Amino acid sequence: MDPPAHLMSVPELPEPVEGCGVCQALDAQRREARGRGDYSAATDASVEIRRHPHATGTLR
């Protein structure tokens, strides 16, 4: 018998930066994707929000 599977917790959704048009557009894409049940596209948008650089030169 195999040992029980250990599932990782789901990370919190990244928050789009206020005033950033790219983050706002990605957030809209994410909401639309979730609304139509396309969780792969929603995850892709979340990854892009998380990796999107801002004026400070850092990643969120």
N, CA, C and O atoms as a Maestro MAE file, in Angstrom:
{
 s_m_m2io_version
 :::
 2.0.0
}

f_m_ct {
 s_m_title
 :::
 protein
 m_atom[240] {
  # First column is atom index #
  i_m_mmod_type
  r_m_x_coord
  r_m_y_coord
  r_m_z_coord
  i_m_residue_number
  s_m_chain_name
  s_m_pdb_residue_name
  s_m_pdb_atom_name
  i_m_atomic_number
  :::
  1 25 0.856 -1.190 0.000 1 A "MET " " N  " 7
  2 3 0.000 0.000 0.000 1 A "MET " " CA " 6
  3 2 0.894 1.244 0.000 1 A "MET " " C  " 6
  4 15 1.873 1.324 0.743 1 A "MET " " O  " 8
  5 25 0.540 2.191 -0.835 2 A "ASP " " N  " 7
  6 3 1.304 3.433 -0.906 2 A "ASP " " CA " 6
  7 2 0.988 4.313 0.297 2 A "ASP " " C  " 6
  8 15 -0.115 4.253 0.840 2 A "ASP " " O  " 8
  9 25 1.965 5.141 0.719 3 A "PRO " " N  " 7
  10 3 1.687 6.079 1.810 3 A "PRO " " CA " 6
  11 2 0.691 7.132 1.327 3 A "PRO " " C  " 6
  12 15 0.521 7.312 0.121 3 A "PRO " " O  " 8
  13 25 0.037 7.825 2.248 4 A "PRO " " N  " 7
  14 3 -0.939 8.842 1.838 4 A "PRO " " CA " 6
  15 2 -0.257 9.978 1.075 4 A "PRO " " C  " 6
  16 15 0.902 10.309 1.328 4 A "PRO " " O  " 8
  17 25 -0.986 10.555 0.156 5 A "ALA " " N  " 7
  18 3 -0.470 11.693 -0.607 5 A "ALA " " CA " 6
  19 2 -0.524 12.939 0.260 5 A "ALA " " C  " 6
  20 15 -1.474 13.148 1.014 5 A "ALA " " O  " 8
  21 25 0.488 13.746 0.143 6 A "HIS " " N  " 7
  22 3 0.517 15.014 0.872 6 A "HIS " " CA " 6
  23 2 0.300 16.132 -0.135 6 A "HIS " " C  " 6
  24 15 1.130 16.352 -1.017 6 A "HIS " " O  " 8
  25 25 -0.789 16.819 -0.007 7 A "LEU " " N  " 7
  26 3 -1.129 17.891 -0.928 7 A "LEU " " CA " 6
  27 2 -0.593 19.209 -0.411 7 A "LEU " " C  " 6
  28 15 -0.660 19.496 0.784 7 A "LEU " " O  " 8
  29 25 -0.068 19.998 -1.310 8 A "MET " " N  " 7
  30 3 0.425 21.316 -0.932 8 A "MET " " CA " 6
  31 2 -0.758 22.270 -0.812 8 A "MET " " C  " 6
  32 15 -1.783 22.094 -1.471 8 A "MET " " O  " 8
  33 25 -0.604 23.262 0.021 9 A "SER " " N  " 7
  34 3 -1.665 24.255 0.122 9 A "SER " " CA " 6
  35 2 -1.642 25.140 -1.125 9 A "SER " " C  " 6
  36 15 -0.599 25.326 -1.750 9 A "SER " " O  " 8
  37 25 -2.774 25.664 -1.462 10 A "VAL " " N  " 7
  38 3 -2.897 26.537 -2.627 10 A "VAL " " CA " 6
  39 2 -2.440 27.937 -2.220 10 A "VAL " " C  " 6
  40 15 -2.929 28.479 -1.229 10 A "VAL " " O  " 8
  41 25 -1.503 28.532 -2.976 11 A "PRO " " N  " 7
  42 3 -1.053 29.880 -2.611 11 A "PRO " " CA " 6
  43 2 -2.176 30.897 -2.804 11 A "PRO " " C  " 6
  44 15 -3.065 30.721 -3.637 11 A "PRO " " O  " 8
  45 25 -2.109 31.950 -2.021 12 A "GLU " " N  " 7
  46 3 -3.109 33.013 -2.162 12 A "GLU " " CA " 6
  47 2 -2.945 33.683 -3.521 12 A "GLU " " C  " 6
  48 15 -1.846 33.732 -4.073 12 A "GLU " " O  " 8
  49 25 -4.036 34.190 -4.043 13 A "LEU " " N  " 7
  50 3 -3.977 34.886 -5.328 13 A "LEU " " CA " 6
  51 2 -3.175 36.173 -5.171 13 A "LEU " " C  " 6
  52 15 -3.367 36.904 -4.200 13 A "LEU " " O  " 8
  53 25 -2.275 36.461 -6.119 14 A "PRO " " N  " 7
  54 3 -1.534 37.716 -6.040 14 A "PRO " " CA " 6
  55 2 -2.467 38.891 -6.304 14 A "PRO " " C  " 6
  56 15 -3.367 38.811 -7.140 14 A "PRO " " O  " 8
  57 25 -2.244 39.961 -5.592 15 A "GLU " " N  " 7
  58 3 -3.056 41.165 -5.768 15 A "GLU " " CA " 6
  59 2 -2.443 42.026 -6.865 15 A "GLU " " C  " 6
  60 15 -1.233 42.253 -6.859 15 A "GLU " " O  " 8
  61 25 -3.241 42.504 -7.798 16 A "PRO " " N  " 7
  62 3 -2.706 43.405 -8.822 16 A "PRO " " CA " 6
  63 2 -2.313 44.739 -8.184 16 A "PRO " " C  " 6
  64 15 -2.972 45.212 -7.259 16 A "PRO " " O  " 8
  65 25 -1.239 45.333 -8.686 17 A "VAL " " N  " 7
  66 3 -0.781 46.617 -8.162 17 A "VAL " " CA " 6
  67 2 -1.733 47.706 -8.638 17 A "VAL " " C  " 6
  68 15 -2.042 47.809 -9.825 17 A "VAL " " O  " 8
  69 25 -2.189 48.511 -7.691 18 A "GLU " " N  " 7
  70 3 -3.109 49.600 -8.023 18 A "GLU " " CA " 6
  71 2 -2.425 50.583 -8.964 18 A "GLU " " C  " 6
  72 15 -1.288 50.990 -8.726 18 A "GLU " " O  " 8
  73 25 -3.107 50.955 -10.012 19 A "GLY " " N  " 7
  74 3 -2.576 51.909 -10.970 19 A "GLY " " CA " 6
  75 2 -1.731 51.288 -12.072 19 A "GLY " " C  " 6
  76 15 -1.287 51.997 -12.975 19 A "GLY " " O  " 8
  77 25 -1.500 49.984 -12.018 20 A "CYS " " N  " 7
  78 3 -0.722 49.301 -13.055 20 A "CYS " " CA " 6
  79 2 -1.696 48.706 -14.069 20 A "CYS " " C  " 6
  80 15 -2.447 47.783 -13.752 20 A "CYS " " O  " 8
  81 25 -1.679 49.235 -15.279 21 A "GLY " " N  " 7
  82 3 -2.594 48.769 -16.311 21 A "GLY " " CA " 6
  83 2 -2.405 47.312 -16.676 21 A "GLY " " C  " 6
  84 15 -3.376 46.608 -16.956 21 A "GLY " " O  " 8
  85 25 -1.153 46.848 -16.674 22 A "VAL " " N  " 7
  86 3 -0.885 45.444 -17.000 22 A "VAL " " CA " 6
  87 2 -1.497 44.543 -15.935 22 A "VAL " " C  " 6
  88 15 -2.166 43.561 -16.257 22 A "VAL " " O  " 8
  89 25 -1.267 44.877 -14.665 23 A "CYS " " N  " 7
  90 3 -1.830 44.072 -13.571 23 A "CYS " " CA " 6
  91 2 -3.359 44.075 -13.617 23 A "CYS " " C  " 6
  92 15 -3.995 43.045 -13.392 23 A "CYS " " O  " 8
  93 25 -3.935 45.224 -13.906 24 A "GLN " " N  " 7
  94 3 -5.393 45.318 -13.959 24 A "GLN " " CA " 6
  95 2 -5.949 44.466 -15.099 24 A "GLN " " C  " 6
  96 15 -6.967 43.794 -14.933 24 A "GLN " " O  " 8
  97 25 -5.279 44.494 -16.261 25 A "ALA " " N  " 7
  98 3 -5.733 43.692 -17.400 25 A "ALA " " CA " 6
  99 2 -5.606 42.200 -17.099 25 A "ALA " " C  " 6
  100 15 -6.495 41.418 -17.435 25 A "ALA " " O  " 8
  101 25 -4.501 41.808 -16.466 26 A "LEU " " N  " 7
  102 3 -4.318 40.399 -16.110 26 A "LEU " " CA " 6
  103 2 -5.348 39.956 -15.078 26 A "LEU " " C  " 6
  104 15 -5.835 38.826 -15.125 26 A "LEU " " O  " 8
  105 25 -5.677 40.846 -14.148 27 A "ASP " " N  " 7
  106 3 -6.692 40.512 -13.147 27 A "ASP " " CA " 6
  107 2 -8.051 40.314 -13.817 27 A "ASP " " C  " 6
  108 15 -8.800 39.409 -13.448 27 A "ASP " " O  " 8
  109 25 -8.368 41.156 -14.796 28 A "ALA " " N  " 7
  110 3 -9.633 41.000 -15.528 28 A "ALA " " CA " 6
  111 2 -9.646 39.679 -16.296 28 A "ALA " " C  " 6
  112 15 -10.659 38.980 -16.316 28 A "ALA " " O  " 8
  113 25 -8.521 39.338 -16.927 29 A "GLN " " N  " 7
  114 3 -8.429 38.062 -17.643 29 A "GLN " " CA " 6
  115 2 -8.613 36.895 -16.679 29 A "GLN " " C  " 6
  116 15 -9.284 35.914 -16.997 29 A "GLN " " O  " 8
  117 25 -8.014 37.013 -15.502 30 A "ARG " " N  " 7
  118 3 -8.122 35.945 -14.499 30 A "ARG " " CA " 6
  119 2 -9.570 35.764 -14.051 30 A "ARG " " C  " 6
  120 15 -10.057 34.637 -13.963 30 A "ARG " " O  " 8
  121 25 -10.258 36.871 -13.769 31 A "ARG " " N  " 7
  122 3 -11.656 36.786 -13.337 31 A "ARG " " CA " 6
  123 2 -12.541 36.192 -14.430 31 A "ARG " " C  " 6
  124 15 -13.409 35.364 -14.153 31 A "ARG " " O  " 8
  125 25 -12.315 36.620 -15.676 32 A "GLU " " N  " 7
  126 3 -13.099 36.081 -16.796 32 A "GLU " " CA " 6
  127 2 -12.844 34.586 -16.972 32 A "GLU " " C  " 6
  128 15 -13.776 33.818 -17.208 32 A "GLU " " O  " 8
  129 25 -11.589 34.177 -16.857 33 A "ALA " " N  " 7
  130 3 -11.244 32.757 -17.009 33 A "ALA " " CA " 6
  131 2 -11.897 31.923 -15.915 33 A "ALA " " C  " 6
  132 15 -12.445 30.855 -16.189 33 A "ALA " " O  " 8
  133 25 -11.841 32.401 -14.687 34 A "ARG " " N  " 7
  134 3 -12.481 31.668 -13.589 34 A "ARG " " CA " 6
  135 2 -13.988 31.595 -13.806 34 A "ARG " " C  " 6
  136 15 -14.611 30.577 -13.505 34 A "ARG " " O  " 8
  137 25 -14.571 32.668 -14.325 35 A "GLY " " N  " 7
  138 3 -16.005 32.695 -14.567 35 A "GLY " " CA " 6
  139 2 -16.471 31.678 -15.594 35 A "GLY " " C  " 6
  140 15 -17.595 31.180 -15.522 35 A "GLY " " O  " 8
  141 25 -15.608 31.373 -16.548 36 A "ARG " " N  " 7
  142 3 -15.987 30.380 -17.562 36 A "ARG " " CA " 6
  143 2 -15.442 28.994 -17.235 36 A "ARG " " C  " 6
  144 15 -15.577 28.061 -18.027 36 A "ARG " " O  " 8
  145 25 -14.820 28.867 -16.055 37 A "GLY " " N  " 7
  146 3 -14.331 27.561 -15.612 37 A "GLY " " CA " 6
  147 2 -12.989 27.166 -16.197 37 A "GLY " " C  " 6
  148 15 -12.607 25.998 -16.128 37 A "GLY " " O  " 8
  149 25 -12.262 28.122 -16.775 38 A "ASP " " N  " 7
  150 3 -10.945 27.845 -17.361 38 A "ASP " " CA " 6
  151 2 -9.877 28.150 -16.312 38 A "ASP " " C  " 6
  152 15 -9.253 29.212 -16.332 38 A "ASP " " O  " 8
  153 25 -9.678 27.202 -15.396 39 A "TYR " " N  " 7
  154 3 -8.767 27.425 -14.274 39 A "TYR " " CA " 6
  155 2 -7.303 27.408 -14.697 39 A "TYR " " C  " 6
  156 15 -6.455 27.960 -13.996 39 A "TYR " " O  " 8
  157 25 -6.996 26.789 -15.825 40 A "SER " " N  " 7
  158 3 -5.631 26.827 -16.346 40 A "SER " " CA " 6
  159 2 -5.274 28.253 -16.769 40 A "SER " " C  " 6
  160 15 -4.199 28.750 -16.434 40 A "SER " " O  " 8
  161 25 -6.164 28.903 -17.496 41 A "ALA " " N  " 7
  162 3 -5.930 30.285 -17.923 41 A "ALA " " CA " 6
  163 2 -5.907 31.225 -16.719 41 A "ALA " " C  " 6
  164 15 -5.131 32.180 -16.693 41 A "ALA " " O  " 8
  165 25 -6.749 30.960 -15.729 42 A "ALA " " N  " 7
  166 3 -6.764 31.787 -14.522 42 A "ALA " " CA " 6
  167 2 -5.433 31.668 -13.786 42 A "ALA " " C  " 6
  168 15 -4.901 32.663 -13.292 42 A "ALA " " O  " 8
  169 25 -4.898 30.457 -13.712 43 A "THR " " N  " 7
  170 3 -3.601 30.249 -13.066 43 A "THR " " CA " 6
  171 2 -2.497 30.940 -13.851 43 A "THR " " C  " 6
  172 15 -1.602 31.544 -13.260 43 A "THR " " O  " 8
  173 25 -2.550 30.860 -15.171 44 A "ASP " " N  " 7
  174 3 -1.556 31.543 -16.004 44 A "ASP " " CA " 6
  175 2 -1.559 33.044 -15.729 44 A "ASP " " C  " 6
  176 15 -0.496 33.654 -15.615 44 A "ASP " " O  " 8
  177 25 -2.737 33.638 -15.623 45 A "ALA " " N  " 7
  178 3 -2.832 35.073 -15.347 45 A "ALA " " CA " 6
  179 2 -2.273 35.392 -13.966 45 A "ALA " " C  " 6
  180 15 -1.605 36.412 -13.795 45 A "ALA " " O  " 8
  181 25 -2.532 34.541 -12.982 46 A "SER " " N  " 7
  182 3 -1.994 34.755 -11.638 46 A "SER " " CA " 6
  183 2 -0.472 34.707 -11.644 46 A "SER " " C  " 6
  184 15 0.183 35.516 -10.986 46 A "SER " " O  " 8
  185 25 0.085 33.762 -12.385 47 A "VAL " " N  " 7
  186 3 1.548 33.659 -12.482 47 A "VAL " " CA " 6
  187 2 2.112 34.926 -13.113 47 A "VAL " " C  " 6
  188 15 3.130 35.445 -12.656 47 A "VAL " " O  " 8
  189 25 1.459 35.427 -14.155 48 A "GLU " " N  " 7
  190 3 1.937 36.651 -14.800 48 A "GLU " " CA " 6
  191 2 1.842 37.847 -13.858 48 A "GLU " " C  " 6
  192 15 2.741 38.688 -13.848 48 A "GLU " " O  " 8
  193 25 0.780 37.942 -13.074 49 A "ILE " " N  " 7
  194 3 0.658 39.030 -12.101 49 A "ILE " " CA " 6
  195 2 1.795 38.933 -11.091 49 A "ILE " " C  " 6
  196 15 2.432 39.936 -10.769 49 A "ILE " " O  " 8
  197 25 2.043 37.743 -10.600 50 A "ARG " " N  " 7
  198 3 3.076 37.541 -9.585 50 A "ARG " " CA " 6
  199 2 4.465 37.890 -10.127 50 A "ARG " " C  " 6
  200 15 5.299 38.411 -9.387 50 A "ARG " " O  " 8
  201 25 4.721 37.614 -11.391 51 A "ARG " " N  " 7
  202 3 6.049 37.830 -11.976 51 A "ARG " " CA " 6
  203 2 6.220 39.192 -12.637 51 A "ARG " " C  " 6
  204 15 7.327 39.548 -13.042 51 A "ARG " " O  " 8
  205 25 5.145 39.952 -12.749 52 A "HIS " " N  " 7
  206 3 5.201 41.235 -13.454 52 A "HIS " " CA " 6
  207 2 6.045 42.241 -12.674 52 A "HIS " " C  " 6
  208 15 5.728 42.555 -11.527 52 A "HIS " " O  " 8
  209 25 7.133 42.755 -13.295 53 A "PRO " " N  " 7
  210 3 7.973 43.746 -12.606 53 A "PRO " " CA " 6
  211 2 7.306 45.125 -12.595 53 A "PRO " " C  " 6
  212 15 6.483 45.448 -13.451 53 A "PRO " " O  " 8
  213 25 7.683 45.907 -11.619 54 A "HIS " " N  " 7
  214 3 7.159 47.268 -11.505 54 A "HIS " " CA " 6
  215 2 8.308 48.257 -11.437 54 A "HIS " " C  " 6
  216 15 9.470 47.857 -11.507 54 A "HIS " " O  " 8
  217 25 8.009 49.516 -11.303 55 A "ALA " " N  " 7
  218 3 9.000 50.586 -11.369 55 A "ALA " " CA " 6
  219 2 10.169 50.389 -10.407 55 A "ALA " " C  " 6
  220 15 11.270 50.874 -10.668 55 A "ALA " " O  " 8
  221 25 9.947 49.691 -9.313 56 A "THR " " N  " 7
  222 3 11.025 49.499 -8.342 56 A "THR " " CA " 6
  223 2 12.064 48.503 -8.843 56 A "THR " " C  " 6
  224 15 13.142 48.384 -8.260 56 A "THR " " O  " 8
  225 25 11.746 47.785 -9.927 57 A "GLY " " N  " 7
  226 3 12.662 46.798 -10.472 57 A "GLY " " CA " 6
  227 2 12.589 45.452 -9.783 57 A "GLY " " C  " 6
  228 15 13.383 44.558 -10.076 57 A "GLY " " O  " 8
  229 25 11.649 45.299 -8.875 58 A "THR " " N  " 7
  230 3 11.518 44.033 -8.161 58 A "THR " " CA " 6
  231 2 10.301 43.282 -8.658 58 A "THR " " C  " 6
  232 15 9.374 43.869 -9.216 58 A "THR " " O  " 8
  233 25 10.316 42.011 -8.453 59 A "LEU " " N  " 7
  234 3 9.150 41.193 -8.760 59 A "LEU " " CA " 6
  235 2 8.281 41.125 -7.529 59 A "LEU " " C  " 6
  236 15 8.776 41.163 -6.402 59 A "LEU " " O  " 8
  237 25 6.965 41.023 -7.749 60 A "ARG " " N  " 7
  238 3 6.064 40.908 -6.607 60 A "ARG " " CA " 6
  239 2 5.979 39.484 -6.153 60 A "ARG " " C  " 6
  240 15 5.265 39.182 -5.197 60 A "ARG " " O  " 8
  :::
 }
 m_bond[239] {
  # First column is bond index #
  i_m_from
  i_m_to
  i_m_order
  :::
  1 1 2 1
  2 2 3 1
  3 3 4 2
  4 3 5 1
  5 5 6 1
  6 6 7 1
  7 7 8 2
  8 7 9 1
  9 9 10 1
  10 10 11 1
  11 11 12 2
  12 11 13 1
  13 13 14 1
  14 14 15 1
  15 15 16 2
  16 15 17 1
  17 17 18 1
  18 18 19 1
  19 19 20 2
  20 19 21 1
  21 21 22 1
  22 22 23 1
  23 23 24 2
  24 23 25 1
  25 25 26 1
  26 26 27 1
  27 27 28 2
  28 27 29 1
  29 29 30 1
  30 30 31 1
  31 31 32 2
  32 31 33 1
  33 33 34 1
  34 34 35 1
  35 35 36 2
  36 35 37 1
  37 37 38 1
  38 38 39 1
  39 39 40 2
  40 39 41 1
  41 41 42 1
  42 42 43 1
  43 43 44 2
  44 43 45 1
  45 45 46 1
  46 46 47 1
  47 47 48 2
  48 47 49 1
  49 49 50 1
  50 50 51 1
  51 51 52 2
  52 51 53 1
  53 53 54 1
  54 54 55 1
  55 55 56 2
  56 55 57 1
  57 57 58 1
  58 58 59 1
  59 59 60 2
  60 59 61 1
  61 61 62 1
  62 62 63 1
  63 63 64 2
  64 63 65 1
  65 65 66 1
  66 66 67 1
  67 67 68 2
  68 67 69 1
  69 69 70 1
  70 70 71 1
  71 71 72 2
  72 71 73 1
  73 73 74 1
  74 74 75 1
  75 75 76 2
  76 75 77 1
  77 77 78 1
  78 78 79 1
  79 79 80 2
  80 79 81 1
  81 81 82 1
  82 82 83 1
  83 83 84 2
  84 83 85 1
  85 85 86 1
  86 86 87 1
  87 87 88 2
  88 87 89 1
  89 89 90 1
  90 90 91 1
  91 91 92 2
  92 91 93 1
  93 93 94 1
  94 94 95 1
  95 95 96 2
  96 95 97 1
  97 97 98 1
  98 98 99 1
  99 99 100 2
  100 99 101 1
  101 101 102 1
  102 102 103 1
  103 103 104 2
  104 103 105 1
  105 105 106 1
  106 106 107 1
  107 107 108 2
  108 107 109 1
  109 109 110 1
  110 110 111 1
  111 111 112 2
  112 111 113 1
  113 113 114 1
  114 114 115 1
  115 115 116 2
  116 115 117 1
  117 117 118 1
  118 118 119 1
  119 119 120 2
  120 119 121 1
  121 121 122 1
  122 122 123 1
  123 123 124 2
  124 123 125 1
  125 125 126 1
  126 126 127 1
  127 127 128 2
  128 127 129 1
  129 129 130 1
  130 130 131 1
  131 131 132 2
  132 131 133 1
  133 133 134 1
  134 134 135 1
  135 135 136 2
  136 135 137 1
  137 137 138 1
  138 138 139 1
  139 139 140 2
  140 139 141 1
  141 141 142 1
  142 142 143 1
  143 143 144 2
  144 143 145 1
  145 145 146 1
  146 146 147 1
  147 147 148 2
  148 147 149 1
  149 149 150 1
  150 150 151 1
  151 151 152 2
  152 151 153 1
  153 153 154 1
  154 154 155 1
  155 155 156 2
  156 155 157 1
  157 157 158 1
  158 158 159 1
  159 159 160 2
  160 159 161 1
  161 161 162 1
  162 162 163 1
  163 163 164 2
  164 163 165 1
  165 165 166 1
  166 166 167 1
  167 167 168 2
  168 167 169 1
  169 169 170 1
  170 170 171 1
  171 171 172 2
  172 171 173 1
  173 173 174 1
  174 174 175 1
  175 175 176 2
  176 175 177 1
  177 177 178 1
  178 178 179 1
  179 179 180 2
  180 179 181 1
  181 181 182 1
  182 182 183 1
  183 183 184 2
  184 183 185 1
  185 185 186 1
  186 186 187 1
  187 187 188 2
  188 187 189 1
  189 189 190 1
  190 190 191 1
  191 191 192 2
  192 191 193 1
  193 193 194 1
  194 194 195 1
  195 195 196 2
  196 195 197 1
  197 197 198 1
  198 198 199 1
  199 199 200 2
  200 199 201 1
  201 201 202 1
  202 202 203 1
  203 203 204 2
  204 203 205 1
  205 205 206 1
  206 206 207 1
  207 207 208 2
  208 207 209 1
  209 209 210 1
  210 210 211 1
  211 211 212 2
  212 211 213 1
  213 213 214 1
  214 214 215 1
  215 215 216 2
  216 215 217 1
  217 217 218 1
  218 218 219 1
  219 219 220 2
  220 219 221 1
  221 221 222 1
  222 222 223 1
  223 223 224 2
  224 223 225 1
  225 225 226 1
  226 226 227 1
  227 227 228 2
  228 227 229 1
  229 229 230 1
  230 230 231 1
  231 231 232 2
  232 231 233 1
  233 233 234 1
  234 234 235 1
  235 235 236 2
  236 235 237 1
  237 237 238 1
  238 238 239 1
  239 239 240 2
  :::
 }
}
